[in-house]
């Protein structure tokens, strides 16, 4: 009798695992299929897309990618997105690291500003569009890299402070005390001790703003009208508007952007996952 119960438990356990795998594969398929469909459609001509949008291509049109790259000026847009995103993320980290350290480890008069800074994260970006555009016009930085970089950095510095402060507060005081005994200043302790052991949290504070800034559209649409400064979302919008009936070229442009982002994520996957899992949730 006991052997039968053990046998049934084993079967039930295997069935539950099979069901879990089936559900996970189904969910993964829901996310992957749109990208697969974009790449399949990008290799068709316009007639094939209209005649059989869900079918496989009869003939492969790799020339779609060449035309989309040249007509959409995607090379310039990718460079703009990389430059704006990486610079804004770098400014975010440079500002957030010392701020988070001083808010969590140092007692000073301005410490009460920590919570107002964090509360700024709940303000919708749409509410800030008009003030930021007026400020950009006053500073004469519209239609420039600076007009995108500084607003993006300002928007995501509070997020960086939040992530890093949650990590810094968990670090033992003995690390700083040992550094102070060796004659290190606060700044030297931050640079030589705190930051090297906080790489997971720093990667987390870099990963989330990177994703948000890379995909940001609304603020860029308001601040930039010069096509030479267009980021990828703006370039795709302009390209889709100019070639709205050239479905093959539009799909090819989407395929190029997705491929580029895919390679970036593959290259940085280990750092992103380590940062999000270890940095943001370590207490």
URLIN-V711028 format. One record per backbone hydrogen bond with DSSP energy under -1.0 kcal/mol. NH is the residue of the N-H (numbers start at 1). CO is the residue of the C=O. E is the energy in kcal/mol with one decimal. If there is no record, write none. Layout:
[[NH,CO,E] [NH,CO,E]]
This chain:
[[5,1,-1.9] [6,2,-2.2] [7,3,-2.2] [8,4,-2.6] [9,5,-2.4] [10,6,-2.1] [11,7,-2.3] [12,8,-2.7] [13,9,-2.5] [14,10,-2.1] [15,11,-2.6] [16,12,-2.4] [17,13,-1.9] [18,14,-2.5] [19,15,-2.6] [20,16,-2.4] [21,17,-2.6] [22,18,-2.4] [23,19,-2.5] [24,20,-2.6] [25,21,-2.7] [26,22,-2.3] [27,23,-2.5] [28,24,-2.7] [29,25,-2.3] [30,26,-1.8] [31,27,-1.4] [32,28,-2.5] [33,29,-2.7] [36,32,-2.1] [37,33,-3.0] [38,34,-2.0] [39,35,-2.1] [40,36,-2.4] [41,37,-2.6] [42,38,-2.0] [43,40,-1.0] [44,41,-1.5] [49,45,-1.9] [50,46,-2.1] [51,47,-2.4] [52,48,-2.7] [61,43,-2.0] [64,61,-1.3] [65,62,-1.1] [67,63,-2.5] [68,64,-2.5] [69,65,-2.2] [70,66,-2.1] [71,67,-3.0] [72,68,-1.8] [74,69,-1.2] [77,73,-1.6] [78,74,-2.8] [79,75,-2.1] [80,76,-2.5] [81,77,-2.5] [82,78,-2.6] [83,79,-2.8] [84,80,-2.9] [85,81,-2.6] [86,82,-2.5] [87,83,-2.1] [88,84,-2.4] [89,85,-2.6] [90,86,-2.3] [91,87,-2.4] [92,88,-2.2] [93,89,-2.4] [94,90,-2.6] [95,91,-2.1] [96,92,-2.6] [97,93,-2.4] [99,95,-1.3] [100,96,-3.0] [101,97,-2.2] [102,98,-2.5] [103,99,-2.3] [104,100,-1.7] [105,101,-2.6] [106,102,-1.3] [111,108,-1.4] [113,110,-1.8] [114,111,-1.6] [117,113,-2.2] [118,114,-2.0] [119,115,-2.5] [120,116,-1.0] [121,118,-1.7] [122,119,-1.5] [123,120,-1.1] [132,128,-2.5] [133,129,-2.3] [134,130,-2.5] [135,131,-2.5] [136,132,-2.6] [137,133,-1.9] [138,134,-2.2] [139,135,-2.3] [141,136,-2.4] [143,223,-2.1] [148,145,-1.3] [149,145,-3.0] [150,146,-1.7] [152,148,-2.1] [153,149,-2.7] [154,150,-2.5] [155,151,-2.0] [156,152,-1.7] [157,153,-1.3] [160,156,-1.9] [161,157,-2.6] [162,158,-2.3] [163,159,-2.3] [164,160,-2.5] [165,161,-2.5] [166,162,-1.6] [167,163,-1.0] [168,164,-3.1] [169,165,-2.1] [170,167,-1.1] [171,168,-1.4] [175,172,-1.0] [177,173,-2.3] [178,174,-2.3] [179,175,-1.6] [180,176,-2.8] [181,177,-2.1] [182,178,-1.2] [183,180,-1.4] [184,179,-2.5] [189,185,-2.4] [190,186,-2.3] [191,187,-2.5] [192,188,-2.8] [193,189,-1.7] [194,189,-2.4] [195,190,-2.6] [197,193,-1.3] [198,195,-1.3] [202,198,-2.4] [203,199,-2.8] [204,200,-1.8] [205,201,-2.5] [206,202,-1.2] [207,203,-2.7] [208,204,-1.7] [210,206,-1.9] [211,207,-2.2] [212,208,-2.3] [213,209,-3.1] [214,210,-2.3] [215,211,-1.6] [221,217,-2.3] [222,218,-1.3] [223,219,-2.2] [224,220,-1.9] [229,226,-1.9] [235,231,-2.8] [236,232,-2.7] [237,233,-1.9] [238,234,-2.6] [239,235,-2.5] [240,236,-2.9] [241,237,-2.0] [242,238,-2.0] [243,239,-2.4] [246,243,-1.1] [247,245,-1.5] [250,246,-2.1] [251,247,-2.6] [252,248,-1.8] [253,249,-2.4] [254,250,-2.2] [255,251,-2.3] [256,252,-2.3] [257,253,-2.1] [258,254,-2.5] [259,255,-2.5] [260,256,-2.3] [261,257,-2.4] [262,258,-2.4] [263,259,-2.2] [264,260,-1.8] [265,261,-2.4] [266,262,-2.3] [267,263,-2.2] [268,264,-2.2] [272,268,-2.7] [273,269,-2.9] [274,270,-2.2] [275,271,-2.5] [276,272,-2.7] [277,273,-2.6] [278,274,-2.5] [279,275,-1.6] [280,275,-1.2]]
